[in-house]
Amino acid sequence: MTKRSSWALPYAIFLVLFVALPLILIMVYAFQDGSGNFTFGNFTKFFKDADAIGTFALSLEVAIETTAVCILLGYPAAWILANRKLNKSAVTIVLFIMPMWINALMRTLATAELFHVLGVQLGKGTLLIGMVYDYLPFMIYPIYNILNKMDKSYAEAARDLGATPWQVFWKVQVPLSMPGIISGVMMVFMPTVSTFAISEFLTNNKIKLFGTIIQENINSSMWNYGAALSLVMLVIIGITSLLQDNKKEVSGGTV
Amino acid sequence: MKRILAKCYIWLLLAVLYAPIVFIAVFSFTESKVLGNWTGFSTKLYSNLFTGTMQGTGSLMLAIKNTLVIALIAATVSTLLGTIAAIGIHNMRGKGKQAMTFLNNIPMLNPDIITGVSLFLLFVFLHISQGYLTVVLAHITFCTPYVVLNVLPKLTQMNPNIYEAALDLGATPFQALRKVLLPLLKPGMISGFIMAFTMSLDDFAVTFFTRGTIGLDTLSTYIYTDARKGGLTPELRPLITLMFVGILILLIVINIRQIRNSSNDEE
């Protein structure tokens, strides 16, 4: 059996070439100027650029708000779906999962068109609503999964021991469903903080998000500045994924 | 009372969630150029889409073909690469295994835009001109981890003695692989393939950064460009509707399969 560990070799080479090296290249390009000399210039440029900083802050704000609204709307929905007394049919669950399988770009365009026809002014409000539309299923699904697997006797025990329904919810159910919430936060926060096309459609190009700035710089051959901005985003993503560390129990995104 | 309230909440949420897509589907059955303006029932947009009388149909059909071909190649290569890798990783120990698992997780954790930009820089760095090949390579990069993740559990569940028994009974390693190992891994490979295929179909950002400037379009990039030019082309309404129905059917089939599989497991 031991010989067969060598079967991983082709993929190991592939991973180094297409995953590790590209990430290293982001760092290399981020600390270089146009002619390949070492510099911190790309980062000082970013921190001095009030527009870029503003966009960065706005992106974080929109991502945090979207995630918060998704938790507020999604948790009750997941709870109802996982509750056998309230929901017996599997159809509703499939209906909630299905949007995850449809191209986000298409769903966003449909949403933007609907706003347009309803005469809603495109702006920050529509951006938030549209993002919640796009990512709510990604919050519901992991929470539903964990609530569905949860041992109901914990809640019963708490009730028998005299806890009020409110206490049962906050002291038993929420802590036990934390891995699901964390997965949901990752699956909503990560794409919203890094999106570029979606925000363009939902605001009619009025509001720029951080992803759009990265895309514009890369497309106009400002690779070094683009790489520096990508590195800033990678740091944000890295910090977010620390949330998850050992709590990999729920893997979302699959049906 | 609580039940009714809960049901109301769920169905209200679903209604709001599906409103845009239903809206597009409804207006795919009218000829009006402007969305939201009902000019009577008509299937003209559908026939336009299929007979190619709409503006720019050639490039749309090409984009659909590209999307499918790229997804098929990427999913097939990922399934092969991922399955072989999973067998290897399963037999690894210690640091090496940790490193492989870590690297394998990166493309799944990374946002699309980072994967896209990093691969773009790789191809610039290696002076590889970007086009079909680079898009396919990029898709294989973010698809393979899902195959590995689907095949690994099947290997852990497997009784290692079965493979040894086949060898003891005189099977060549290749026969043991084909007749014993592969059938056991097949369910994992199939779900890995399906996931890889849908991931590739769905991708926009990575394709956007790795397709170069040769004018290669997949459906996502086509729709992006089209919508940026000012509003959705009417013929895209029936296309979105059809894709929606297609995915609905696919999802139902997968769910039935899963239910059947889990009831088999229980037996």
Interface residues (C-beta under 8 A of the other chain):
Chain A: M1 T2 K3 R4 S5 S6 W7 A8 L9 P10 Y11 A12 F14 L15 V16 L17 F18 V19 A20 L21 P22 L23 L25 I26 Y29 L73 P76 A77 I80 L81 N83 K85 L86 N87 A90 T92 V94 L95 F96 I97 M98 P99 W101 I102 N103 A104 L105 M106 R107 L109 A110 T111 E113 L114 H116 V117 Y133 L136 P137 M190 P191 V193 S194 T195 F196 A197 E200 F201 G211 I214 Q215 I218 W223 G226 A227 S230 M233 L234 I237 S241 S251 T254 V255
Chain B: K2 R3 A6 K7 Y9 I10 L13 L14 V16 L17 Y18 A19 P20 I21 F23 I24 L35 G36 L81 G82 I84 A85 I87 G88 I89 N91 M92 R93 G96 M100 L103 N104 I106 P107 L109 N110 P111 D112 I113 I114 T115 V117 S118 L119 F120 L121 L122 V124 F125 L137 A138 I140 T141 T144 V148 L149 P160 Y163 E164 M195 T198 L201 D202 F204 A205 F208 F209 L219 S220 I223 Y224 A227 R228 G231 L232 I240 M243 F244 I247 L248 L250 L251 I252 I254 N255 Q258
